[in-house]
Amino acid sequence: MFCLAECCGEVLLVTRPKRHYQGRFHVFRWKYGEQEWDRIASLGGCTLFLANYRFAGCLGPHHRGVRGDCIYYTTPGLLRVHCLVDETVTEQIINYPIGKVPMEFCQSVWVFPSKC
């Protein structure tokens, strides 16, 4: 699995071995001057959000309730947070109000409320 992302003006490549359901993410930043990808272990406090393993958004540092240097993503019934700094993955069960949701209705959507 891989996807392109943009975060705080940087072009990023996010990869994860698909064969490992809980495989670790690797993030690379495009170095314009050298025309190559450079692997990074920090997002400078920013946070990436993936929906169906595609880029959905980026929040800059210092947002309450959101861990910096992490990738937030969902799998059916679970919210996962992958920390790039210490390579940990935390999980939280998603309790849907109607019980188990059929797979065809499990589209991830992230909502970013305005801080204005």
N, C-alpha and C positions, 0 to 999 in steps of 0.2 A: 504494500500500500504506500502511496506517496501522494502528496498534494502540494501545490504552491500556496503561499500565504504572504500577506503584507502586514507588517507590524511596525508602527512608529517610523515609517518611511523606509524600512528594510524589506528586501525581497527574501523570503525564506522558503526552504524546501523541507517538508516534514515527511519522514519516512518511518515505517514500522513493518517488520516482517509479518506478512499476512498469515503464515502457517502457525504462528504462535498467538493464540487468542489474547493473551495478556503480555505480548511482547513489548519491549521498551521502545519508546519513540526516540528517534534521532532527528536533530534539527540542524540545518545547514544555512548559513547566510551567504548570499551572493556577494562576492568581492569584485566590484566593477573594475577596479584598476588592474587586477590580475586575471580577470575573466575566469574565475573558478569558485567553487563552493568551499566554504570553511565551516567545519563542524563546530557548533557552539554548545555550551552546557548551561547557559543562562540567557534569559530573554530581557535582561536589564530590569527585572521587576515586572515586566509585562506578562499578560496571560493570553493564551490562544484558546479559541473555542472551535471544535470540529463538530459537524453534523453529518452523519453517515460517512465519516472519515473524509469529509471535504471541509475546506476552510470556511468558517462561518463568521469569524470576527476576532478582533484583538482589543483588549483593554490595556491602557497604559498602567503604570505603577500606581499603587496607593488607592485601590478601590476597596471599600469595606466589604467584608464577606467573601472576597475573592483572593485566592492565594497567588502571589506573583511567581514567575518562573515556572508556571505549570501549564499543562494542556488539559482542558476539560473536554470530555467526550462521553457519549452514551452508547450502551449496548442494550439489547432488549431487557428491560427491567432493572438496569443498573446505571448509575452515574459514576463515572470514574475520573479521578484526577491523577495525572502523571506528573510528578515533580522532576524537572530536569536536573536540579542541583544534586539531590541525593538518590535519584532513580527509584523512588518509592511510588507505589500506586495505591491509592485509597479508593474504596468502593462504598457506595450508599445505595440501598435498595430503593427503587422508585415504586411507591404505592399509588397505583392509579385508583381513582374513586369508583371506577366501575369494575374493578377486579382485573383479571388478566386481559391484556389488549392483544387482538390478533396481529400477527407480524405485518400484514399489509397496511396496518394503521400506525405503525411505529416509526414515523418520520420525526427526526429530531429538529427542533426549532429553538433557537436561543433568542431571548428578548432582552435588549439592552436599554433599560429605562434612562431617560435623559437626566442628567445631574443638575440641570438648570433650575 
